[in-house]
Amino acid sequence: MNKFYITLMLLFTGVAYNVNAQKSFYDFKVETITGDSISLSQFKGKKILVVNTASKCGFTPQYEGLEKLYDTYKDANFVIIGFPANNFLHQEPGSNEEIAKFCKMNYGVTFPMMAKISVKGKDIHPVYQWLTTKKENGVLDTKISWNFQKFLIDENGNLVKTLSPKTKPMDEEIVGWIKSS
């Protein structure tokens, strides 16, 4: 059999790899705030709220609500993943160590925090490129408007929607989404 027929057989049997397959949230590896590398696939089966954070922002007190939300629903297949970013008026100037200390001391944060990244611009982190680009996430194009913008990811690693930085963590839209099956 020549290569042409083998290729056709693979294509028709579904064995061939689709280079245009849509990525999911689980396809990324990130660095934690303590410097460890993790695969986001470790969160498979959970609903995920992704949020870009900052320590010197008017929305910084949302850390308290985020921690309350996490503490309330962490045993219900839910997780929050925080990504500190310094993209808006230099409101996150600290090092990863300083950010971790600030979050723990001031808000008792126990949900996973990742290393500081860029959430927009030429140096946008690949996770945020995926979150904000319909061509990559298959759902919507969106711009990061400010610190504490929220993204909802379903149990299969698909983007569900984005929420304004003004949306409080315990908002009924978020809580209702977590509780829905």
N, C-alpha and C positions, 0 to 999 in steps of 0.2 A: 504494500500500500504506500502511496506517496504522501508527502507532507500535507498536501492540499486536502486529501480525503480524511486524514487523521484530524486536521484542524476542524473540518466540518463536523466530524463526529463529536469532537469535544464541545463545540459550540451548541450543537443540537441536544446533547445530553446534559448541558448545564455545568459541565466540569470546568470550562474555561473561566478564567478570572476576569471579571468586569472592571476594567480600569476606571470606568466612570461611576462606580458604585458610590453612593452617598456615604459620607463619613458620619459617625455618631459621636456624641460627647465622649463615649468610652474609648475612642481611638487615640486619645491624647495622653501624653505623660507630662507631668508637671513637677515642679520642685515645691516642697513644703516650706513653711516659714523657718523651719529648723534645718533646711538644707538637704533633706532626703528626697530622692526621686520616687514618685509614685505613678502608677497607671490609674487613670480615672475609671478604668474598667472594674476596679475594686468596689465601685458603688453600684454595680449592676443590680437591678431589681428594686432600687430605691428611687423615690421622687427626690429631686435635687433642686435647691434654690441656690443659684450662683449670684454673687453680689460683689461689685467692686467697692472697696472701702477706703476710708481716709481718716486719719486721727485728728485733723484740725479743720473740720468741715461743720457747717450748721446741721448736717444730718448725722454727725458722729454719734449722738445719743441713740441712734437706731441700733447700735450694737446691743443695747440693753434689750430691745424688743426682739432682735435676732436671736439672742441667747435664750430668751423666754420661749420663743417659737421652737427652737432646736430642742430645748430641754423638755418641752411638752410633747413633741412628736418624734423624737429620735428613735423611740422604740416602735414606731409605726412605719418603718421603712422609709424614713425621711432623713435628709441630711442637708445642711447648709455648707457651702464652700465659699470662703471669703478670699478675694484676690485684692490685696492692697495695691493702690495705684496712685501715682503722683501726677496725673494728667490735668488736673484742674486747679489752677492757682497755687501750685506747690503745697497742696493741703495734706500730703503724705511725704514729708521730707525725711523721715526716719529710716534707719537700717531695719532689716528684718528682725534683728534681735530687739531693737527699740520698739518696733510695732508690736511684737509678741508680748513684751513686758507691759506696754500701755494697755493692750486689750485685756490681758489677764488681771492687771491691777485695778483698772477702772471699771471694767464691765464683766469680769469673770468668764471671759469667752472660753468655751470648751469645744465649739464646733471647729472643723478643720480650716486652718488658715494656710494659704499658700504663700510663696515668696512674692515679693513686690514685683509687679509687671507693668507693662504699658497696655492700656485698654483701647487706645486709638492712635492714629498717626502712622508714620512710616515704620515705627518699631513695634507695632501692635503684636501682642502675643498670639500665637496660632489658635489658642482656645477662644480668644475674643474675636479673632478673624472669623472663626467658624460661627460664633454666636451672632455676629452682626451682618453676615453675608448670606443672602438667600441661595446663591449659587452653591454655597458650601453646606448650609444647614437644611436646605429644602423647604423652608417655611417662610422666612421674612428677612428683609433688609432692615436694619435699624442702626441708628447712631447712638453712641453712648452720650447721653445729655449731661450727666454729672455723676458725682460719687453716689454710691448706694443705689444704682440702677439694678434691677433684679431680673433674672432670667429663670424661667421654670423649665425643667428638664424632666421628661417622664421616665418611667421605669425601664424603658428600652433605649435610653440615651438620646431621645429625640427632643428637639426644642419645641416647647408648647407655646410659649409667649414671653414677651418682655413687659416689665412693669416699671413705671416711673420711679425715680428716686424718692418722690414724695409719698409713694405708697408705703404705709407703715407695715412692718413685719407681721403684726397680728391682724392685718386687714382681712375681712371676711373672704375676699377673693382668693387670697393665699391659703387661709385656713380651710375654706371649702374645697379648694383644689387638692390639698393634702388629704382630706377626709374622703374624697370621692374615690370610687374603686376603678 
